[in-house]
Amino acid sequence: MPTNATMTRKKQSGLVAALEQYFEFAALGTTWRTEVLAGLTTFITMAYIVFVNPSILHETGMPIAAVTAATCFSAALGSFLMGALAKYPIAMAPGMGLNAYFTYSVVQGMGVPWQTALGAVFISGVIFLLLTFGGIRQMLVGAIPHQLHAALAGGVGLFIAFIGLRNAGIIVANPATLVGLGNLRNPQTALALFGLMLIAVLQVFRVRASMLIGILGTTLTGYILGQVHWHPESYRLVEITATTFKLDLRSAVHVGLFEIIFVFLFVDLFDNIGTLVAVTQKAGLIEADHTIPRLSRIFFADATATIAGSLVGTSTVCSYVESSAGVAAGGRTGVTAIVTGFLFLCALFVAPLVGAIPSAATSPALIIVGGLMLASVSDIEWSNPLVAIPAFLTLVTIPLTYSIANGLSFGMTSYALLQVLSGRFRKQDWMLYLLAILFALRFVYLAKG
């Protein structure tokens, strides 16, 4: 007669077998060991967001401990949903570029309180969800030229790098030339340059945790040299309440909601699609007809994590291209993302103990991340002016106008106009032309303001 221990082992074996079948281990040729190591690799390569996202959002006046906790929570939830529902080895976290738009364009540029901006993120998440259920977001995927996805990612990369260079003091305002070279002998700027070279060297040697090691190494160096005044504070998880449910929905409707939501919607969409295509291609998960399976589930995970993130106190959540590191380590199923989510959940209890990381340490990470995002521009067909000109306008206007929305508007509008004026108008591209009209109306709206 079987003992209780034997029955327990059989149940556990049956559960493991069921999970392996659900995640298609056999079909994808993977194992638990491979998936766990891949999840750990993904976490290590994107753990810098635990420090960088709070550093950016803190400039809005949001408490850094609360934002750190919110960052970990939303990254954990998003990664869990992506892994369990969509079954992809793609981790999620508050998006780089979207957090910059939240801080520098919405809060600082438009003078919107961070509570109101969180309200806009919440509403955008709800709209994301409704558009997903209605199949609209899936339609938009087919309407936007792939080359402009790449240009948008590159433009956001330039924007992030520009912010990092500014925060480091490497680039400063100049009344004669708008921008100029800062004082490289300034101790904080010199420390940032040290951090930049440290991360760069680690990248050259392909160290998985180069961002995290660079940030912590620069902080430690600054502390030893007396340039960083580190005062660790006691932390309780309850501190997340400083931003939890503090969003202001009523005010969000009265501060140009259309303008803000429009950007959050399309930047999040493009960022996700670019990441999904890159990671799924590398993992060999794209169908023969070039479609991405379970696309609705992917968008559901993204929208739900964005809504939850806004409730606890962080900007829009999206897929992370660093997930490709986990794929390179062998990750093929949603278990990889679930492991990454679990590690972010663990970070929820320990990450805030490090206190505020100085901008001299986080700025180099912004510069490097921005540079890495430029890799996408190699996908642009530069020899074709119908593509090259809109792509260039997208790339250059994002950093130079300090606005992702402007770059997006110039790129899409010019692409549609060139198609029409060159006689390439096609009725089946109606969604593209509708988007161009909306962008044109946006320019009119801004001109009236």
C-alpha positions in Angstrom: 0.0 0.0 0.0 1.5 3.4 -1.0 2.7 5.6 1.8 1.8 9.3 2.2 5.3 10.2 1.1 5.0 8.1 -2.1 1.6 9.7 -2.9 3.1 13.2 -2.4 5.9 12.4 -4.7 3.5 11.1 -7.4 1.4 14.3 -7.1 4.5 16.5 -7.3 5.7 14.5 -10.4 2.3 14.8 -11.9 2.3 18.6 -11.3 5.8 19.0 -12.8 4.7 16.9 -15.9 1.6 19.1 -16.3 3.6 22.3 -16.1 6.1 20.9 -18.6 3.3 20.1 -21.0 1.7 23.5 -20.5 4.9 25.3 -21.3 5.8 22.9 -24.1 9.1 21.9 -22.7 9.5 18.9 -25.1 8.5 20.8 -28.2 10.9 23.6 -27.4 13.7 21.4 -26.3 14.3 22.9 -22.9 14.7 21.9 -19.2 13.9 23.3 -15.8 17.6 24.0 -15.2 17.9 25.9 -18.4 14.8 27.9 -17.8 15.8 28.9 -14.2 19.3 29.9 -15.3 17.8 31.9 -18.2 15.5 33.7 -15.8 18.4 34.6 -13.5 20.4 35.9 -16.5 17.5 38.1 -17.6 17.1 39.5 -14.1 20.8 40.3 -13.8 20.9 42.1 -17.1 17.9 44.3 -16.3 18.3 44.7 -12.5 19.6 48.2 -13.1 16.0 49.3 -13.6 15.5 48.9 -9.8 17.9 51.9 -9.4 17.4 53.8 -12.6 13.6 54.0 -12.7 13.3 55.5 -9.2 16.2 57.8 -10.0 14.2 59.2 -12.9 10.8 59.3 -11.3 12.3 60.8 -8.1 12.9 64.0 -10.1 9.1 64.5 -10.2 9.0 64.7 -6.4 7.9 61.1 -5.8 9.5 59.4 -2.7 12.3 57.2 -4.0 11.8 54.3 -1.5 8.1 54.1 -2.6 9.0 54.2 -6.3 11.7 51.5 -5.8 9.2 49.2 -4.2 6.6 50.0 -6.9 9.2 49.3 -9.6 9.9 45.9 -8.2 6.2 45.0 -7.7 5.1 46.0 -11.2 8.1 44.2 -12.8 7.3 41.1 -10.8 3.6 41.2 -11.7 4.2 41.9 -15.4 6.8 39.2 -15.7 4.5 36.7 -14.0 1.6 37.5 -16.3 3.8 37.4 -19.4 5.3 34.0 -18.4 2.1 32.3 -17.1 -0.5 33.6 -19.6 1.5 34.5 -22.8 4.1 31.8 -22.1 7.0 33.9 -23.5 10.5 34.2 -22.0 10.1 38.0 -21.9 10.4 40.0 -18.7 8.5 43.3 -18.1 9.3 46.4 -16.0 8.6 50.2 -16.1 9.8 51.2 -19.6 12.9 53.3 -20.2 11.8 56.2 -22.4 8.3 56.0 -21.0 9.6 56.9 -17.6 11.6 59.7 -19.2 8.5 61.0 -20.9 6.5 60.8 -17.6 9.2 62.8 -15.8 10.7 65.3 -18.3 7.8 65.9 -20.7 4.7 65.5 -18.6 5.6 66.5 -15.1 8.5 68.9 -15.7 7.7 70.0 -19.2 3.9 70.4 -18.9 3.9 71.2 -15.2 1.6 68.3 -14.3 1.7 66.9 -10.7 3.0 63.4 -10.5 -0.3 62.3 -9.0 -2.1 63.5 -12.1 0.5 61.9 -14.4 -0.1 58.5 -12.6 -3.8 59.0 -13.3 -3.0 59.4 -17.0 -1.0 56.2 -16.9 -3.9 54.3 -15.2 -6.4 55.5 -17.8 -3.9 54.6 -20.6 -3.7 51.1 -19.2 -7.5 50.8 -19.2 -7.6 52.0 -22.8 -4.8 49.5 -23.7 -7.0 46.8 -22.2 -10.1 47.8 -24.1 -8.2 48.2 -27.4 -6.7 44.7 -26.8 -10.1 43.1 -26.3 -11.4 45.0 -29.4 -8.4 43.8 -31.5 -7.4 47.4 -32.2 -3.8 47.1 -30.9 -3.3 44.0 -33.0 -4.5 45.9 -36.1 -2.0 48.7 -35.3 0.8 46.2 -35.4 0.1 45.6 -39.0 -0.4 49.3 -39.9 3.0 50.6 -38.7 6.0 50.0 -41.0 8.6 47.9 -39.3 11.3 50.5 -40.3 9.6 53.2 -38.2 9.4 50.8 -35.2 13.2 50.7 -35.4 13.5 54.4 -35.9 11.3 55.0 -32.8 13.4 52.7 -30.7 16.6 54.4 -31.9 15.1 57.9 -31.2 14.1 56.9 -27.7 17.6 55.6 -27.2 19.1 59.0 -28.3 16.6 60.7 -25.9 17.7 58.5 -23.0 21.4 59.0 -23.7 20.9 62.7 -24.0 19.2 62.8 -20.6 22.1 60.7 -19.1 24.7 63.1 -20.6 22.9 66.1 -19.2 22.4 64.5 -15.7 26.1 63.6 -15.7 27.1 67.2 -16.5 28.9 66.1 -19.7 26.5 68.2 -21.8 25.3 71.5 -20.5 23.2 74.4 -21.7 25.0 77.0 -23.8 23.4 80.3 -24.8 25.4 80.6 -28.0 25.0 77.0 -29.3 22.1 75.7 -27.2 24.2 72.9 -25.8 27.9 72.5 -25.1 30.5 70.5 -23.3 30.4 70.6 -19.5 33.3 70.9 -17.0 34.8 67.4 -17.1 36.9 68.3 -14.0 33.8 68.6 -11.9 34.1 65.8 -9.4 30.5 64.5 -10.1 31.1 64.6 -13.8 34.4 62.9 -13.5 32.7 60.2 -11.4 30.1 59.7 -14.1 32.8 59.4 -16.7 34.5 56.7 -14.6 31.1 54.9 -14.4 30.7 55.2 -18.1 34.0 53.6 -18.8 33.5 50.9 -16.1 30.2 49.8 -17.7 31.7 50.1 -21.2 34.6 47.8 -20.3 32.3 45.3 -18.7 30.1 45.4 -21.8 33.2 44.7 -23.9 33.9 41.6 -21.8 30.2 40.7 -22.1 29.6 40.6 -18.3 25.9 39.9 -17.9 25.5 42.2 -14.9 27.5 45.1 -16.4 24.8 47.7 -15.7 24.3 46.6 -12.1 28.0 46.2 -11.4 28.7 49.6 -13.0 26.0 51.4 -11.0 27.1 49.9 -7.7 30.8 50.2 -8.5 30.5 53.9 -9.3 28.5 54.5 -6.1 31.1 52.7 -4.0 34.0 54.6 -5.7 32.2 57.9 -5.1 31.6 56.9 -1.5 35.3 56.0 -1.0 36.4 59.3 -2.6 34.0 61.3 -0.5 31.8 62.4 -3.5 28.8 60.4 -2.4 27.2 61.0 0.9 25.4 57.8 1.6 23.0 57.7 4.5 21.2 54.4 4.4 17.7 54.6 5.9 15.5 52.0 7.6 12.9 50.7 5.2 9.5 49.1 5.7 7.4 47.7 3.0 4.6 50.0 4.2 6.5 52.9 2.7 5.1 52.0 -0.7 1.9 53.6 0.6 3.5 57.0 -0.1 2.6 56.5 -3.8 0.0 53.7 -3.7 -3.5 54.9 -4.7 -2.2 58.5 -4.9 -3.1 58.8 -8.6 -5.5 61.7 -9.5 -7.9 60.6 -12.1 -10.1 63.7 -12.1 -7.2 66.1 -12.7 -5.8 63.8 -15.5 -8.9 64.5 -17.6 -8.3 68.2 -17.4 -4.6 68.5 -18.4 -4.6 67.4 -22.0 -5.4 63.7 -21.5 -5.5 63.0 -25.2 -1.9 64.3 -25.6 -0.5 62.2 -22.8 -2.5 59.0 -23.5 -1.7 59.3 -27.2 2.0 59.0 -26.5 1.7 56.4 -23.8 -0.3 54.3 -26.1 1.9 54.3 -29.2 5.3 54.4 -27.5 4.3 51.4 -25.3 2.9 49.6 -28.4 6.0 50.2 -30.5 8.4 49.4 -27.7 6.6 46.1 -27.1 6.4 45.2 -30.7 10.1 45.9 -31.3 11.1 43.8 -28.3 8.7 41.0 -29.1 10.0 40.7 -32.7 13.6 40.8 -31.7 13.3 38.3 -28.8 10.9 35.9 -30.5 13.0 35.8 -33.7 16.1 35.0 -31.6 14.3 32.3 -29.8 12.7 30.9 -33.0 9.2 31.4 -31.7 7.7 33.3 -34.7 5.3 31.4 -36.9 6.2 30.7 -40.6 3.8 33.4 -41.7 5.7 36.0 -39.6 2.9 36.3 -37.0 3.5 36.3 -33.2 1.4 33.7 -31.5 -0.7 34.6 -28.4 -0.4 38.3 -29.2 -3.6 39.2 -27.4 -2.2 37.6 -24.2 1.0 39.6 -24.5 -1.0 42.8 -24.7 -3.2 41.8 -21.8 -0.2 41.2 -19.6 1.3 44.6 -20.6 -2.0 46.5 -20.0 -2.7 44.8 -16.7 0.8 45.5 -15.4 0.5 49.1 -16.5 -2.7 49.5 -14.6 -1.3 47.9 -11.5 1.9 49.9 -11.7 0.0 53.2 -11.8 -1.9 52.2 -8.7 1.2 51.5 -6.7 3.3 54.4 -8.1 5.3 54.0 -11.3 5.1 54.7 -15.0 4.0 52.5 -17.9 5.2 48.9 -17.8 6.5 47.2 -21.0 8.6 44.3 -22.4 12.3 44.5 -22.0 14.8 43.8 -24.7 17.3 42.5 -22.0 15.1 39.4 -22.2 17.2 38.5 -25.2 20.0 37.7 -22.7 17.9 35.1 -21.1 17.0 33.7 -24.5 20.7 33.5 -25.4 21.1 31.5 -22.2 18.6 29.0 -23.5 15.3 30.3 -22.2 12.4 29.3 -24.4 9.2 29.3 -22.3 7.3 31.4 -19.9 9.2 29.8 -17.0 12.1 32.1 -17.7 9.9 35.2 -17.2 8.3 33.7 -14.1 11.7 33.2 -12.5 12.7 36.8 -13.4 9.4 37.9 -11.8 10.1 36.0 -8.6 13.6 37.6 -8.3 12.0 41.1 -8.7 9.5 40.0 -6.0 12.5 39.2 -3.7 14.1 42.6 -4.6 10.9 44.2 -3.4 12.0 43.5 0.2 15.7 44.3 0.0 16.3 46.8 -2.9 15.1 50.0 -1.1 17.7 49.4 1.7 20.4 50.7 -0.6 19.0 54.2 -0.4 19.3 56.9 -3.1 21.9 56.1 -5.8 23.5 59.3 -7.1 22.9 60.5 -10.6 26.6 60.2 -11.3 26.1 56.4 -11.0 22.9 56.1 -12.9 23.7 58.5 -15.7 26.3 56.2 -17.3 23.7 53.4 -17.4 21.3 55.7 -19.2 23.9 56.6 -21.7 24.9 53.0 -22.4 21.3 51.8 -22.5 20.5 54.6 -25.0 23.4 53.5 -27.1 22.3 49.9 -27.1 18.9 50.9 -28.3 20.4 52.4 -31.4 21.2 48.9 -32.7 17.7 48.8 -34.2 18.5 51.5 -36.8 20.4 48.9 -38.8 17.0 47.5 -39.8 16.1 50.7 -41.6 16.3 50.7 -45.4 18.4 53.8 -45.7 18.8 53.5 -49.5 15.0 54.0 -49.9 14.0 57.7 -49.3 10.4 56.7 -48.7 11.5 55.0 -45.6 14.8 56.8 -44.8 13.4 60.3 -44.6 10.5 59.5 -42.1 12.9 57.3 -40.1 15.5 60.1 -39.9 12.8 62.6 -38.9 11.7 60.3 -36.2 15.3 59.7 -34.9 16.4 63.3 -34.9 13.2 65.1 -33.6 12.8 63.0 -30.5 16.0 64.1 -28.8 16.2 67.6 -30.3 12.6 68.6 -29.4 12.9 66.7 -26.1 9.7 64.9 -26.9 9.0 61.3 -28.0 5.6 62.5 -29.2 7.1 65.0 -31.7 9.3 62.4 -33.2 6.5 59.9 -33.5 4.3 62.6 -35.1 6.9 63.7 -37.7 7.8 60.2 -38.7 4.3 58.8 -39.2 2.9 61.9 -40.9 5.9 62.2 -43.3 5.7 58.5 -44.1 2.0 58.7 -45.0 2.4 61.9 -47.0 5.3 60.4 -49.0 3.2 57.3 -49.8 0.3 59.5 -51.1 2.4 62.0 -53.0 4.4 59.3 -54.7 1.2 57.6 -55.9 1.6 54.6 -53.6 -1.8 55.2 -51.9 -3.5 51.9 -51.0 -7.0 51.5 -49.5 -5.8 48.6 -47.4 -3.5 51.0 -45.6 -6.4 53.0 -44.2 -5.2 52.6 -40.6 -1.9 54.2 -41.5 -3.5 57.2 -43.0 -5.9 57.5 -40.0 -2.9 57.6 -37.7 -1.3 60.3 -39.8 -4.4 62.4 -39.6 -4.5 62.0 -35.9 -0.9 63.1 -35.7 -1.6 66.1 -37.9 -4.5 67.1 -35.7 -2.1 66.8 -32.8 0.1 69.4 -34.4 -2.9 71.7 -34.8 -3.8 71.2 -31.2 -0.3 72.1 -30.0 -0.2 75.2 -32.3 -3.4 76.4 -30.6 -1.8 75.9 -27.2 
